[in-house]
Amino acid sequence: MPVPPHITLPPADRVRSPRTGWTRTHWETVADRMLDALLPYATPGLAQYRLPGRGSWSGLVVDGLEGFARSFLLAACRIAGAGGEGVPELIERYAAGLAAGTDRASGESWPAITDRSQQMVEAASIAVALHETRPWLWDQMDSRVRQRVVDWFSGFVGARTWDNNWRLFQVVSEQFLASVGAPYRREDIERGLDRIEDWYVGDGWYTDGDGRHFDYYAGWALHLYPLLWSRMAAATGGAAGDGGGRTEVYRQRLAAYLTCYPHFFGADGAPVHQGRSLTYRFAALAPLWAGALTDCSPLPPGLTRRLGSGTLRHFLERGVPDERGLLPLGWYDTFLPSTQGYSGPASPYWASKGFLGLLLPAGHPVWTETERPLPVEEDDQRVALPAPGWLLHGTTHDGIVRLVNHGSDHQPPEGGGRDDPHYCAFAYSTATAPVTAPHARPRAADNHLALLTPDGASSRRVRIHPLDCGDGRAASWHEAELPGHRRTFRIETVSLLHGPWEVRVHRVQAPAGACVRETGYAVAHRRVPHTRTGPGWALARTEDGLTSALVALHGWDEDGAAVLQATHATAYGPHAAIPSLALARHPGGTSVHISLIALSRDAVDPRALREAVTAVVVEETGEGHPGDKDAGGGHGIEVRFTDGTVVRPVLPAGP
């Protein structure tokens, strides 16, 4: 897929970069284009960039600060990466913005940093950028401007943040104050770093605050900022340095995280589309560069560049940045349902974190060694991640990576949260996005097992209780909240992976008369997908050959297959289609339902799939299958594949 003509790139280097053709010069070219495109939206003193688009809940001025701060981080990567050579206009531009933004008489000054204010987020980007560009900006500033910058940052001292990744904004900002000899509170830094220890769950994974909030924030925030703090602390030295030996712990954790991280990316460079703030796009590359910057990455340098260049190129080929050179609020183009209320028109520029590799010298191995293929380009992949409760499986023939979710729900510890489509689905992928538009989701939620009332109201998958996650299988349960019913209904699910397929086994509690419905992946395109249904199967295929299929193996009505359709519902295109299966009237009590879920760029024949996979469910009066005392909870379940594989899924009772 070619890069659109509004971005002119240097010639490809197919010797050093046989997979992408990209070099460091390509990255510098894209960074420069993105930075130059912001100038028409700058305020006169260059302290704010007021970009077009929907404003955030923080208001125009803070949105303008966001434009400055996040683009300053990108500019810092260019300035420091070039050793200050050849980028005088960037140095002058951001020096002027710092002077005007901290001058209350300028007419475009930044709001003071107060408890839990958005200014905290943006200050952290400015702190990192100032540290990385110190010889060319901070050290050259007029002393009065320096003092104004310090005074602004001092709003952090003793302040309260939100109890999640925001703790780290205070850590790096007060460490910056320490690095320039300004007053700060060491206990603020220590308290923030101590707090993230409560969220570390092992194997390189953090949850973003209390609960099970697993997403890209683990990489682009909870791993990144502690190591950026370490860079500042090392430069500071003395009592303000890393006296507790935290840095080595952070390096080891990031190394563990990166071991499996390449498995989240498809052969086309797309990251798995899961979690919030996805409009940050290639910020997902931040932990890769952090590993290289701190010399702790377990990945070959050529793989790091292959992954980074492939992902950045993926978005460029799909029109990001757009013809104006801007990053719109969305994934490829503008799509507001994939954003959050805090997302202003400059929010996407956290994507600047994806350029941290430019801080590495041009002679670093990540820029000089030959590209290495991604895992999904070498062989079919199947990876279990017990900490977040995920299974990843990728297929070489079509380059798609799929994520099966039995662990991340983004629910507050006290309960009462909503079912966020970026977290509550059973599966995500590099080729699809969940149905997120409010107008479409109640009737067309994807990768969902729902109980439906007679008038079509749907139950929710809110808190997920993980039970098991191992080689090729994962299990969880959740309580379905059905409108009109005071009690909740327990749904237990086991996912089994077999090649490109997922088999879902559900044990469902439901009231008599309720409809039970399963949905598969939502495929979307600029044109309406082609759809087909048959006895016990449903299929949707886009014009470019991406197919989502759902096949009934047990517990569904033969005439219950359908394809749900929605417009302007996902980030991947205006027309979405979701295959579904249904049991029209549940008898009441407990039932077992088994489905095969397929997402592929190959031709898919659902009838052949029904023959390739069979499921046998036998009512048991005893303990189930020998050795599987919890199997089926009164049901003996066996799934058989044509290659001879036989699986007896266990549905643990759980707490």
DRENLUM-940363 format. One record per residue (C-alpha): residue in three letters; chain; x, y, z. Coordinates in Angstrom, 1 decimal. Example, Ala and Ser with C-alpha at 12.3 -4.5 7.8 and 13.67 -1.06 7.14 Angstrom:
// residues 2
   r c     c1     c2     c3
 Ala A   12.3   -4.5    7.8
 Ser A   13.7   -1.1    7.1
This chain:
// residues 655
   r c     c1     c2     c3
 Met A    0.0    0.0    0.0
 Pro A    1.6    3.3   -1.1
 Val A    2.1    6.3    1.2
 Pro A   -0.3    9.2    0.1
 Pro A    1.4   11.9   -2.0
 His A    1.0   14.6    0.6
 Ile A    4.0   13.2    2.4
 Thr A    7.2   13.0    0.4
 Leu A    9.6   10.4    1.7
 Pro A   13.3    9.7    0.9
 Pro A   14.1    6.6   -1.2
 Ala A   13.7    3.2    0.3
 Asp A   16.7    1.2    1.5
 Arg A   15.8   -2.4    0.7
 Val A   19.3   -3.6    1.7
 Arg A   19.3   -2.5    5.3
 Ser A   15.5   -2.5    5.6
 Pro A   14.2   -5.4    3.4
 Arg A   10.8   -5.5    5.1
 Thr A    9.9   -1.8    5.2
 Gly A   12.5    0.1    3.2
 Trp A   12.6    2.7    6.0
 Thr A   15.7    4.3    7.6
 Arg A   16.2    6.9   10.3
 Thr A   15.8    9.6    7.6
 His A   12.2    8.5    7.0
 Trp A   11.5    9.0   10.6
 Glu A   13.0   12.5   10.6
 Thr A   11.1   13.4    7.5
 Val A    7.7   12.4    9.1
 Ala A    8.6   14.2   12.3
 Asp A    9.4   17.4   10.5
 Arg A    6.2   17.2    8.4
 Met A    4.1   16.8   11.6
 Leu A    5.8   19.7   13.4
 Asp A    5.7   22.1   10.4
 Ala A    2.0   21.3   10.0
 Leu A    1.2   22.7   13.4
 Leu A    2.5   26.2   12.7
 Pro A   -0.7   27.6   11.2
 Tyr A   -2.5   26.8   14.4
 Ala A    0.0   28.4   16.8
 Thr A   -0.9   31.4   18.9
 Pro A    1.2   34.5   18.2
 Gly A    3.8   33.8   20.9
 Leu A    3.9   30.0   20.0
 Ala A    2.8   29.0   23.5
 Gln A   -0.3   27.1   22.3
 Tyr A   -1.4   25.1   19.3
 Arg A   -5.1   25.4   18.9
 Leu A   -5.9   22.6   16.5
 Pro A   -9.2   22.1   14.7
 Gly A  -11.5   19.4   16.0
 Arg A  -13.7   18.6   19.0
 Gly A  -12.5   20.2   22.2
 Ser A  -11.9   18.3   25.4
 Trp A  -13.6   18.9   28.7
 Ser A  -10.6   20.9   29.8
 Gly A  -11.3   23.9   27.5
 Leu A   -9.6   25.8   24.8
 Val A   -6.6   27.1   26.6
 Val A   -5.6   23.7   28.1
 Asp A   -6.2   22.1   24.7
 Gly A   -3.8   24.7   23.4
 Leu A   -1.2   23.9   26.0
 Glu A   -1.6   20.2   25.1
 Gly A   -0.7   21.1   21.5
 Phe A    2.5   22.7   22.7
 Ala A    3.5   20.1   25.2
 Arg A    3.0   17.0   23.2
 Ser A    4.5   18.5   20.0
 Phe A    7.4   19.8   22.1
 Leu A    8.2   16.2   23.0
 Leu A    8.4   15.4   19.3
 Ala A   10.5   18.4   18.7
 Ala A   12.8   17.4   21.5
 Cys A   13.4   14.0   19.8
 Arg A   14.5   15.8   16.7
 Ile A   16.6   18.4   18.4
 Ala A   18.4   16.1   20.7
 Gly A   18.7   13.4   18.1
 Ala A   20.4   15.8   15.7
 Gly A   22.7   17.1   18.4
 Gly A   21.1   20.5   17.9
 Glu A   22.4   20.7   14.4
 Gly A   20.2   21.7   11.5
 Val A   17.1   22.4   13.6
 Pro A   17.5   26.0   14.7
 Glu A   13.9   26.9   13.8
 Leu A   12.7   24.2   16.2
 Ile A   14.9   25.4   19.0
 Glu A   13.7   29.0   18.5
 Arg A   10.1   28.0   18.1
 Tyr A    9.9   26.1   21.4
 Ala A   12.1   28.6   23.3
 Ala A    9.6   31.3   22.4
 Gly A    6.7   29.1   23.4
 Leu A    8.2   28.4   26.8
 Ala A    8.8   32.1   27.4
 Ala A    5.2   33.1   26.4
 Gly A    3.5   30.2   28.1
 Thr A    5.0   31.1   31.5
 Asp A    4.5   34.8   31.1
 Arg A    1.1   35.9   32.6
 Ala A    1.2   39.1   30.6
 Ser A    1.6   37.3   27.2
 Gly A   -2.1   36.7   26.7
 Glu A   -1.5   33.0   26.0
 Ser A    0.0   31.8   29.3
 Trp A   -0.7   28.4   30.6
 Pro A   -3.0   27.8   33.5
 Ala A   -1.4   27.0   36.8
 Ile A   -0.8   23.4   37.8
 Thr A   -3.4   22.5   40.3
 Asp A   -4.6   19.2   41.9
 Arg A   -5.6   16.6   39.3
 Ser A   -5.6   19.1   36.5
 Gln A   -4.9   18.2   32.9
 Gln A   -1.9   20.6   33.1
 Met A   -0.2   17.8   35.1
 Val A   -0.3   15.5   32.0
 Glu A    1.2   18.2   29.8
 Ala A    3.8   19.3   32.2
 Ala A    5.3   15.8   32.2
 Ser A    5.9   16.0   28.4
 Ile A    7.4   19.5   28.8
 Ala A    9.7   18.2   31.7
 Val A   11.0   15.3   29.6
 Ala A   11.5   17.5   26.5
 Leu A   13.4   20.1   28.6
 His A   15.6   17.5   30.1
 Glu A   16.4   15.9   26.7
 Thr A   17.2   19.3   25.1
 Arg A   18.9   20.9   28.0
 Pro A   22.1   22.1   26.1
 Trp A   20.1   23.8   23.4
 Leu A   17.1   25.2   25.4
 Trp A   17.3   25.3   29.1
 Asp A   21.0   26.2   29.3
 Gln A   20.5   29.0   26.8
 Met A   17.4   30.5   28.4
 Asp A   17.3   33.9   30.0
 Ser A   17.3   33.5   33.8
 Arg A   13.9   35.2   34.1
 Val A   12.3   32.7   31.8
 Arg A   14.0   29.8   33.7
 Gln A   12.5   31.1   36.9
 Arg A    9.0   31.4   35.4
 Val A    9.3   27.8   34.1
 Val A   10.3   26.7   37.6
 Asp A    7.5   28.6   39.2
 Trp A    5.0   26.9   36.9
 Phe A    6.3   23.4   37.6
 Ser A    6.3   24.2   41.3
 Gly A    2.5   23.7   41.3
 Phe A    3.3   20.0   41.4
 Val A    5.0   20.2   44.8
 Gly A    2.8   18.6   47.4
 Ala A   -0.1   18.4   44.9
 Arg A   -2.6   15.5   44.5
 Thr A   -2.8   13.5   41.3
 Trp A   -5.3   10.9   40.1
 Asp A   -4.4    7.5   41.5
 Asn A   -3.2    5.9   38.3
 Asn A   -0.5    6.6   35.7
 Trp A   -0.8   10.3   36.7
 Arg A    1.4    9.6   39.7
 Leu A    4.3    9.4   37.3
 Phe A    3.6   12.9   35.8
 Gln A    4.5   14.2   39.3
 Val A    7.5   12.0   39.5
 Val A    9.2   13.2   36.3
 Ser A    8.1   16.8   36.8
 Glu A    9.5   17.1   40.3
 Gln A   12.6   15.2   39.2
 Phe A   13.1   17.9   36.5
 Leu A   12.9   20.5   39.3
 Ala A   15.5   18.6   41.2
 Ser A   17.7   18.4   38.1
 Val A   17.8   22.2   37.7
 Gly A   18.4   22.9   41.4
 Ala A   14.8   24.1   42.1
 Pro A   12.8   23.3   45.3
 Tyr A   10.9   20.0   45.1
 Arg A    9.7   17.3   47.5
 Arg A   11.6   14.0   47.4
 Glu A    8.7   12.3   49.2
 Asp A    6.4   13.1   46.2
 Ile A    8.7   11.3   43.9
 Glu A    9.2    8.3   46.3
 Arg A    5.5    8.1   47.0
 Gly A    4.7    8.0   43.3
 Leu A    7.3    5.3   42.6
 Asp A    6.2    3.3   45.6
 Arg A    2.5    3.4   44.4
 Ile A    3.2    1.8   41.1
 Glu A    4.6   -1.2   43.0
 Asp A    1.0   -1.9   44.1
 Trp A    0.0   -2.2   40.4
 Tyr A    2.8   -4.5   39.2
 Val A    1.3   -8.0   38.7
 Gly A    4.3   -9.8   37.3
 Asp A    5.8  -10.9   33.9
 Gly A    6.4   -7.3   33.0
 Trp A    2.7   -6.2   33.4
 Tyr A    1.2   -3.3   35.3
 Thr A   -2.4   -2.5   35.7
 Asp A   -3.2    1.2   35.4
 Gly A   -4.4    1.8   38.9
 Asp A   -6.3   -0.5   41.2
 Gly A   -8.4   -3.1   39.4
 Arg A   -7.7   -4.9   36.1
 His A   -6.9   -2.0   33.7
 Phe A   -4.6   -3.7   31.2
 Asp A   -3.9   -1.9   27.9
 Tyr A   -1.1    0.1   26.2
 Tyr A   -0.7    2.4   29.2
 Ala A    1.4   -0.4   30.7
 Gly A    4.0    0.4   28.0
 Trp A    3.6    4.0   27.0
 Ala A    3.2    5.2   30.7
 Leu A    3.9    2.7   33.5
 His A    7.1    1.4   31.9
 Leu A    8.2    4.6   30.1
 Tyr A    8.0    7.3   32.8
 Pro A   10.0    5.4   35.5
 Leu A   12.8    4.9   33.0
 Leu A   12.6    8.5   31.8
 Trp A   12.8    9.5   35.5
 Ser A   15.9    7.3   35.8
 Arg A   17.5    9.2   33.0
 Met A   16.8   12.5   34.8
 Ala A   17.9   11.0   38.2
 Ala A   21.2    9.7   36.7
 Ala A   21.9   13.2   35.4
 Thr A   21.1   14.7   38.8
 Gly A   23.1   12.4   40.9
 Gly A   23.7   12.9   44.6
 Ala A   20.9   12.5   47.0
 Ala A   18.3   13.1   44.3
 Gly A   19.6   10.2   42.2
 Asp A   18.5    6.6   42.1
 Gly A   19.8    5.7   45.6
 Gly A   17.2    2.9   46.0
 Gly A   18.3    0.9   43.0
 Arg A   14.9    1.2   41.3
 Thr A   16.3    1.6   37.8
 Glu A   17.5   -2.0   37.5
 Val A   14.1   -3.3   38.7
 Tyr A   12.5   -1.1   36.0
 Arg A   14.9   -2.4   33.3
 Gln A   14.2   -6.0   34.2
 Arg A   10.4   -5.5   34.1
 Leu A   10.6   -3.7   30.8
 Ala A   12.7   -6.6   29.4
 Ala A   10.1   -9.1   30.5
 Tyr A    7.3   -7.0   28.9
 Leu A    9.1   -6.6   25.6
 Thr A    9.7  -10.3   25.3
 Cys A    6.1  -10.8   24.2
 Tyr A    5.4   -7.3   22.9
 Pro A    6.2   -7.9   19.2
 His A    3.3  -10.5   19.2
 Phe A    0.8   -7.6   19.5
 Phe A    1.6   -6.4   16.0
 Gly A    0.3   -7.7   12.7
 Ala A    2.5   -8.2    9.6
 Asp A    1.1   -4.9    8.2
 Gly A    2.4   -3.0   11.3
 Ala A   -1.1   -2.6   12.9
 Pro A   -1.2   -2.9   16.7
 Val A   -4.0   -4.9   18.3
 His A   -6.9   -2.5   18.6
 Gln A   -7.7   -2.7   22.4
 Gly A   -7.8   -0.3   25.3
 Arg A   -8.4    3.4   25.7
 Ser A   -6.6    6.4   24.2
 Leu A   -6.0    4.6   20.9
 Thr A   -5.9    7.9   19.1
 Tyr A   -2.3    8.0   20.4
 Arg A   -1.6    5.4   17.7
 Phe A    2.1    4.9   17.3
 Ala A    2.8    5.9   20.9
 Ala A    2.5    2.1   21.2
 Leu A    6.1    2.1   20.1
 Ala A    7.3    3.9   23.2
 Pro A    8.3    0.9   25.3
 Leu A   10.4   -0.5   22.3
 Trp A   12.5    2.7   22.2
 Ala A   12.6    2.8   26.0
 Gly A   14.2   -0.6   26.0
 Ala A   16.8    0.5   23.5
 Leu A   17.5    3.8   25.3
 Thr A   18.1    2.0   28.6
 Asp A   20.0   -1.0   27.0
 Cys A   17.6   -3.5   28.5
 Ser A   15.7   -4.7   25.4
 Pro A   15.7   -8.5   24.8
 Leu A   14.8   -7.8   21.2
 Pro A   17.4   -7.8   18.3
 Pro A   17.9   -4.2   17.2
 Gly A   16.7   -5.1   13.7
 Leu A   13.4   -6.4   15.1
 Thr A   13.0   -3.2   17.1
 Arg A   13.3   -1.1   13.9
 Arg A   11.2   -3.5   11.9
 Leu A    8.4   -3.2   14.4
 Gly A    8.7    0.6   14.7
 Ser A    9.0    1.4   11.1
 Gly A    6.3   -1.0   10.1
 Thr A    3.8    0.5   12.5
 Leu A    4.6    4.1   11.6
 Arg A    4.4    3.2    7.9
 His A    1.1    1.4    8.5
 Phe A   -0.5    4.6    9.6
 Leu A    1.1    6.7    6.9
 Glu A   -0.2    4.4    4.2
 Arg A   -3.7    4.9    5.6
 Gly A   -3.6    8.7    5.6
 Val A   -2.2    9.5    9.1
 Pro A   -1.1   12.2    9.3
 Asp A   -3.8   13.6    7.0
 Glu A   -3.4   15.9    4.0
 Arg A   -2.9   18.9    6.4
 Gly A   -0.1   17.0    8.2
 Leu A   -2.3   16.7   11.3
 Leu A   -3.2   13.7   13.5
 Pro A   -7.0   13.6   13.7
 Leu A   -9.0   12.3   16.6
 Gly A   -9.6    8.7   15.7
 Trp A   -7.6    5.8   14.4
 Tyr A   -7.1    6.3   10.7
 Asp A   -9.4    9.2   10.1
 Thr A  -11.6   11.2   12.5
 Phe A  -13.8    8.8   14.6
 Leu A  -14.9   10.3   17.9
 Pro A  -16.5    7.2   19.4
 Ser A  -13.0    5.7   19.8
 Thr A  -11.9    8.7   21.9
 Gln A  -12.6    9.8   25.4
 Gly A  -13.9   13.0   27.0
 Tyr A  -10.4   14.1   27.9
 Ser A   -9.3   13.8   24.3
 Gly A   -8.9   17.2   22.7
 Pro A   -7.8   18.0   19.2
 Ala A   -4.1   17.9   20.2
 Ser A   -4.4   14.7   22.3
 Pro A   -3.3   12.5   19.4
 Tyr A    0.2   14.0   19.7
 Trp A    1.1   11.7   22.6
 Ala A    2.0    9.8   19.5
 Ser A    5.3   11.8   19.9
 Lys A    6.4    9.1   22.3
 Gly A    6.6    6.8   19.2
 Phe A    9.6    8.9   18.0
 Leu A   11.8    8.5   21.1
 Gly A   14.0    6.3   19.0
 Leu A   15.4    9.5   17.4
 Leu A   17.1   10.1   20.8
 Leu A   19.4    7.2   19.9
 Pro A   22.4    8.2   17.8
 Ala A   22.4    7.5   14.1
 Gly A   25.1    4.9   14.6
 His A   23.1    2.9   17.1
 Pro A   22.3   -0.7   16.1
 Val A   18.6   -0.1   15.9
 Trp A   19.3    2.2   13.0
 Thr A   22.1    0.3   11.4
 Glu A   21.4   -3.4   11.7
 Thr A   19.4   -5.3    9.1
 Glu A   15.6   -5.6    9.8
 Arg A   14.4   -8.8   11.3
 Pro A   10.9  -10.2   10.6
 Leu A    8.1   -9.9   13.1
 Pro A    7.0  -13.1   14.9
 Val A    3.9  -13.4   12.8
 Glu A    5.9  -13.1    9.7
 Glu A    8.0  -16.2   10.6
 Asp A    5.4  -18.7   11.9
 Asp A    2.0  -19.0   13.4
 Gln A    2.0  -17.7   16.9
 Arg A    0.2  -18.7   20.1
 Val A    1.2  -16.8   23.3
 Ala A   -0.4  -16.9   26.8
 Leu A   -0.2  -13.9   29.0
 Pro A   -1.5  -14.9   32.4
 Ala A   -1.0  -11.6   34.1
 Pro A   -3.5   -9.6   32.0
 Gly A   -5.5  -12.8   31.2
 Trp A   -4.9  -12.7   27.5
 Leu A   -4.2  -15.1   24.7
 Leu A   -2.5  -13.9   21.5
 His A   -2.6  -15.9   18.3
 Gly A   -1.3  -14.8   15.0
 Thr A   -1.3  -16.4   11.5
 Thr A    1.5  -16.0    9.0
 His A   -0.6  -16.6    5.9
 Asp A   -2.7  -13.4    6.5
 Gly A   -0.6  -11.5    9.1
 Ile A   -3.4  -11.0   11.5
 Val A   -2.9  -11.1   15.3
 Arg A   -5.9  -11.7   17.5
 Leu A   -6.2  -11.1   21.2
 Val A   -8.6  -13.2   23.4
 Asn A   -9.6  -11.4   26.5
 His A  -10.3  -13.0   29.8
 Gly A   -8.7  -10.5   32.1
 Ser A   -8.9   -6.8   31.4
 Asp A  -12.2   -5.0   32.1
 His A  -11.4   -1.4   33.1
 Gln A  -13.7   -1.5   36.0
 Pro A  -13.4    0.6   39.2
 Pro A  -12.5   -1.5   42.3
 Glu A  -15.8   -0.5   44.0
 Gly A  -17.8   -1.7   41.0
 Gly A  -20.6    0.2   39.2
 Gly A  -18.7    0.7   36.0
 Arg A  -20.0    0.6   32.5
 Asp A  -19.1   -2.1   29.9
 Asp A  -16.4   -0.3   28.0
 Pro A  -16.2   -1.8   24.4
 His A  -12.4   -1.2   24.4
 Tyr A  -12.1   -3.7   27.3
 Cys A  -15.2   -5.9   27.7
 Ala A  -15.1   -7.9   24.4
 Phe A  -14.0  -11.5   24.3
 Ala A  -11.6  -10.7   21.4
 Tyr A   -9.7   -7.9   19.6
 Ser A   -7.4   -8.0   16.6
 Thr A   -5.0   -6.0   14.4
 Ala A   -7.6   -6.0   11.5
 Thr A  -10.8   -5.0   13.3
 Ala A  -12.0   -2.5   15.9
 Pro A  -14.9   -3.0   18.3
 Val A  -18.3   -1.4   17.9
 Thr A  -17.9    1.8   20.0
 Ala A  -20.6    4.2   18.6
 Pro A  -23.3    4.6   21.3
 His A  -26.1    4.5   18.6
 Ala A  -25.0    1.1   17.4
 Arg A  -23.5   -0.8   20.4
 Pro A  -26.8   -1.7   22.2
 Arg A  -27.9   -3.8   19.3
 Ala A  -24.6   -4.8   17.6
 Ala A  -21.9   -5.4   20.2
 Asp A  -19.2   -7.5   18.8
 Asn A  -17.4  -10.5   20.4
 His A  -20.0  -10.6   23.1
 Leu A  -22.2  -13.2   24.8
 Ala A  -25.4  -11.5   25.7
 Leu A  -28.8  -12.2   27.3
 Leu A  -31.5  -10.3   25.5
 Thr A  -34.9   -9.2   26.8
 Pro A  -38.0   -9.6   24.5
 Asp A  -37.6   -5.9   23.5
 Gly A  -34.0   -6.4   22.6
 Ala A  -32.3   -4.9   25.7
 Ser A  -28.9   -6.5   26.2
 Ser A  -27.0   -7.7   29.2
 Arg A  -23.5   -6.4   29.9
 Arg A  -20.1   -8.0   30.5
 Val A  -18.7   -5.7   33.2
 Arg A  -16.3   -7.2   35.8
 Ile A  -14.3  -10.1   34.4
 His A  -13.1  -12.7   36.9
 Pro A  -10.2  -14.6   35.3
 Leu A   -9.9  -18.3   36.1
 Asp A   -7.2  -19.7   34.0
 Cys A   -4.8  -18.7   31.2
 Gly A   -2.3  -21.2   29.7
 Asp A   -1.2  -22.7   26.5
 Gly A   -4.0  -22.2   24.0
 Arg A   -6.8  -21.7   26.5
 Ala A   -8.2  -19.1   28.9
 Ala A  -11.2  -19.0   31.1
 Ser A  -13.2  -16.4   33.1
 Trp A  -16.7  -15.7   34.4
 His A  -18.8  -12.6   34.7
 Glu A  -22.2  -11.7   36.0
 Ala A  -24.6  -10.6   33.3
 Glu A  -26.8   -7.7   34.3
 Leu A  -30.1   -8.0   32.4
 Pro A  -32.5   -5.0   32.3
 Gly A  -35.7   -5.7   34.2
 His A  -34.1   -8.4   36.5
 Arg A  -33.0   -7.7   40.0
 Arg A  -30.6  -10.6   40.1
 Thr A  -27.6  -11.2   37.9
 Phe A  -26.8  -14.3   35.8
 Arg A  -23.5  -16.0   35.8
 Ile A  -21.8  -16.7   32.5
 Glu A  -18.6  -18.8   32.5
 Thr A  -16.5  -19.0   29.4
 Val A  -13.5  -21.0   28.1
 Ser A  -11.7  -20.0   25.0
 Leu A   -9.7  -22.7   23.1
 Leu A   -7.3  -21.8   20.3
 His A   -6.7  -24.1   17.4
 Gly A   -4.7  -22.6   14.5
 Pro A   -6.5  -19.4   13.3
 Trp A   -9.7  -20.4   15.2
 Glu A  -11.1  -19.7   18.6
 Val A  -13.7  -22.1   20.1
 Arg A  -15.8  -20.5   22.9
 Val A  -17.5  -22.7   25.4
 His A  -20.1  -20.9   27.5
 Arg A  -22.0  -22.1   30.5
 Val A  -24.9  -19.7   30.8
 Gln A  -27.4  -19.0   33.6
 Ala A  -30.5  -17.3   32.2
 Pro A  -34.2  -16.7   33.0
 Ala A  -36.8  -18.6   31.0
 Gly A  -37.6  -16.9   27.8
 Ala A  -34.5  -14.8   27.5
 Cys A  -32.7  -14.9   24.2
 Val A  -29.0  -15.9   24.2
 Arg A  -26.8  -14.3   21.5
 Glu A  -23.2  -14.7   20.5
 Thr A  -21.4  -12.3   18.2
 Gly A  -18.0  -12.5   16.4
 Tyr A  -15.6   -9.9   15.0
 Ala A  -16.9   -6.7   13.5
 Val A  -15.4   -6.3   10.0
 Ala A  -15.7   -2.8    8.5
 His A  -15.0   -1.1    5.2
 Arg A  -15.9    2.0    3.3
 Arg A  -18.4   -0.2    1.3
 Val A  -21.1   -2.4    2.8
 Pro A  -19.6   -5.9    3.5
 His A  -20.9   -8.9    1.8
 Thr A  -22.9  -11.2    4.1
 Arg A  -24.3  -14.7    4.1
 Thr A  -26.0  -17.0    6.5
 Gly A  -27.0  -20.7    6.6
 Pro A  -28.1  -23.3    9.1
 Gly A  -26.0  -22.6   12.2
 Trp A  -23.5  -20.1   10.6
 Ala A  -23.1  -16.5    9.6
 Leu A  -20.4  -14.7    7.6
 Ala A  -19.4  -11.2    6.7
 Arg A  -16.7  -10.3    4.2
 Thr A  -15.3   -6.9    3.3
 Glu A  -14.4   -5.9   -0.3
 Asp A  -10.7   -6.4    0.4
 Gly A  -11.2  -10.0    1.6
 Leu A  -11.3   -9.8    5.4
 Thr A  -13.8  -12.4    6.6
 Ser A  -15.5  -12.8   10.0
 Ala A  -17.4  -16.0   10.5
 Leu A  -19.3  -17.6   13.4
 Val A  -20.3  -21.3   13.4
 Ala A  -22.6  -23.0   15.8
 Leu A  -21.2  -26.2   17.4
 His A  -23.7  -26.7   20.2
 Gly A  -26.6  -25.0   21.9
 Trp A  -27.8  -22.6   19.2
 Asp A  -30.9  -22.5   17.0
 Glu A  -30.2  -23.8   13.5
 Asp A  -32.2  -20.8   12.1
 Gly A  -30.7  -18.4   14.7
 Ala A  -27.8  -17.2   12.5
 Ala A  -27.8  -13.6   11.4
 Val A  -25.4  -10.8   10.4
 Leu A  -25.9   -7.5   12.4
 Gln A  -25.0   -4.4   10.5
 Ala A  -24.1   -0.9   11.7
 Thr A  -23.0    2.4   10.2
 His A  -20.3    4.7   11.5
 Ala A  -19.8    2.3   14.4
 Thr A  -16.2    1.3   14.4
 Ala A  -12.8    3.0   13.8
 Tyr A  -12.1    0.8   10.7
 Gly A  -14.8    2.0    8.3
 Pro A  -18.3    3.5    8.0
 His A  -20.0    0.1    7.3
 Ala A  -19.6   -2.7    9.8
 Ala A  -21.0   -6.2    9.8
 Ile A  -21.0   -8.7   12.8
 Pro A  -22.0  -12.4   12.4
 Ser A  -24.2  -13.7   15.2
 Leu A  -25.8  -16.8   16.6
 Ala A  -28.9  -17.1   18.8
 Leu A  -31.0  -19.3   21.0
 Ala A  -34.3  -17.6   20.8
 Arg A  -35.9  -18.8   24.1
 His A  -33.8  -20.1   26.9
 Pro A  -35.6  -22.8   29.0
 Gly A  -34.3  -21.3   32.2
 Gly A  -31.5  -22.5   34.5
 Thr A  -28.1  -23.5   33.0
 Ser A  -27.2  -24.3   29.5
 Val A  -24.0  -24.9   27.4
 His A  -23.3  -23.0   24.2
 Ile A  -20.3  -23.6   21.9
 Ser A  -19.2  -21.5   19.0
 Leu A  -16.3  -21.4   16.5
 Ile A  -15.0  -17.9   15.8
 Ala A  -13.0  -17.2   12.7
 Leu A  -11.3  -14.0   11.4
 Ser A   -9.2  -14.4    8.3
 Arg A   -8.1  -13.0    5.0
 Asp A   -8.5  -16.4    3.4
 Ala A  -11.7  -17.7    1.8
 Val A  -13.8  -19.1    4.6
 Asp A  -16.4  -21.8    4.1
 Pro A  -18.5  -22.0    7.3
 Arg A  -20.0  -25.3    6.2
 Ala A  -16.5  -26.8    6.0
 Leu A  -15.8  -25.4    9.4
 Arg A  -18.8  -27.2   10.8
 Glu A  -17.4  -30.4    9.5
 Ala A  -13.8  -29.7   10.7
 Val A  -14.8  -29.1   14.3
 Thr A  -17.4  -31.0   16.3
 Ala A  -18.5  -30.6   19.9
 Val A  -20.1  -33.3   22.0
 Val A  -21.9  -32.3   25.2
 Val A  -23.2  -35.1   27.4
 Glu A  -25.3  -34.5   30.5
 Glu A  -23.5  -35.9   33.5
 Thr A  -24.9  -37.0   36.8
 Gly A  -21.5  -37.5   38.4
 Glu A  -18.2  -35.7   38.4
 Gly A  -17.8  -35.2   34.7
 His A  -14.9  -36.6   32.8
 Pro A  -12.3  -38.5   34.8
 Gly A   -9.7  -36.1   36.1
 Asp A  -11.9  -33.2   35.3
 Lys A  -14.1  -32.9   38.3
 Asp A  -15.2  -29.4   37.4
 Ala A  -15.7  -30.2   33.8
 Gly A  -18.9  -28.7   32.5
 Gly A  -20.5  -28.5   36.0
 Gly A  -22.8  -31.4   35.1
 His A  -21.9  -31.4   31.4
 Gly A  -19.2  -33.6   29.8
 Ile A  -17.8  -31.5   27.0
 Glu A  -15.5  -32.6   24.2
 Val A  -14.3  -30.6   21.2
 Arg A  -12.8  -32.6   18.3
 Phe A  -10.7  -31.2   15.4
 Thr A  -10.1  -33.0   12.1
 Asp A   -6.4  -33.2   12.7
 Gly A   -7.1  -35.5   15.6
 Thr A   -6.9  -33.0   18.4
 Val A   -9.4  -33.6   21.2
 Val A   -9.9  -31.1   23.9
 Arg A  -12.1  -31.4   27.0
 Pro A  -12.6  -27.9   28.2
 Val A  -12.8  -27.3   31.9
 Leu A  -15.3  -24.7   33.2
 Pro A  -14.0  -24.1   36.7
 Ala A  -16.6  -23.1   39.2
 Gly A  -14.5  -20.3   40.6
 Pro A  -15.2  -18.3   43.8
